[in-house]
Amino acid sequence: MKELELTAEDAVKYLKENVKMHDRIQIAYNRVFAEGEVLNVDFSEYFGKPGFKMLVSLDESDLGATIEIDIYEYEQDIIEFIHYPKNGEEVEVTVV
């Protein structure tokens, strides 16, 4: 597993450039821990500003729940994440 220590800005850049649909992710931000499959990555414009949202299907949920994470909104709250690309090496990122 590759380990990186990145600033919040660089961590968001990593997510934007590397996380694709059907990859798996574990992400800790604010007071939330989410683990599951990335169902969608959305870069649409919201209220005239660029957006970046990820839709994640949570693992081991009896409800089959999905959550939408607004990456730009929580940029400063991201603590760490592990990216499990469908094809490639796992990457663990700690935000410093």
Order of alpha helices (4+ residues) and beta strands (2+ residues): beta-alpha-beta-beta-beta-beta-beta-beta-beta-beta
